[in-house]
Amino acid sequence: MPAQVMDPELFPALTAVVRAGVPLGGTPPQGEGPPPDTRFGIERFLDGVQAWASERASLR
């Protein structure tokens, strides 16, 4: 579906990825993805982003 709605002139690299059949989003298959130590760092970073966003939302 994304390949039908995306403009290949505006997004040539993304269009090529989608046309190649690379899955977009979702959970990576077992054994793929970042190594555990990298995953840990990414999760902590995202925890911080979530905390920041929650704090900002509560100020409104």
C-alpha positions in Angstrom: 0.0 0.0 0.0 2.7 2.7 0.8 4.3 2.3 -2.6 1.0 3.2 -4.2 0.6 6.5 -2.3 4.2 7.7 -2.1 5.7 10.0 -4.7 8.9 8.4 -5.9 10.3 11.8 -7.0 9.9 13.2 -3.4 10.9 10.0 -1.6 13.1 8.0 -4.0 15.0 6.1 -1.3 11.9 5.2 0.7 10.1 4.2 -2.4 13.0 1.8 -3.3 12.9 0.3 0.1 9.2 -0.4 0.0 9.3 -1.8 -3.5 12.1 -4.1 -2.4 9.7 -5.6 0.1 11.4 -4.5 3.3 8.9 -4.7 6.1 7.9 -1.3 7.6 7.4 -1.2 11.4 6.3 -4.0 13.6 8.5 -6.3 15.7 11.6 -7.6 14.1 11.9 -11.4 13.7 13.7 -13.3 16.5 17.4 -12.7 16.4 17.2 -9.4 14.5 17.4 -5.9 15.8 20.0 -4.1 17.8 22.3 -6.0 20.2 21.1 -6.1 23.8 23.4 -3.4 25.1 22.3 -1.1 22.3 18.6 -2.0 22.8 19.0 -1.1 26.5 20.4 2.3 25.6 17.6 3.0 23.1 15.0 2.0 25.7 16.4 4.3 28.3 16.5 7.2 25.8 12.9 6.5 24.9 12.0 6.4 28.6 13.5 9.9 28.9 11.5 11.2 25.9 8.3 9.7 27.3 9.0 11.3 30.7 9.7 14.7 29.1 6.6 14.5 26.9 4.4 13.6 30.0 5.9 16.5 31.9 5.2 18.9 29.1 1.6 17.6 28.7 0.9 18.1 32.4 2.0 21.8 32.2 -0.7 22.6 29.7 
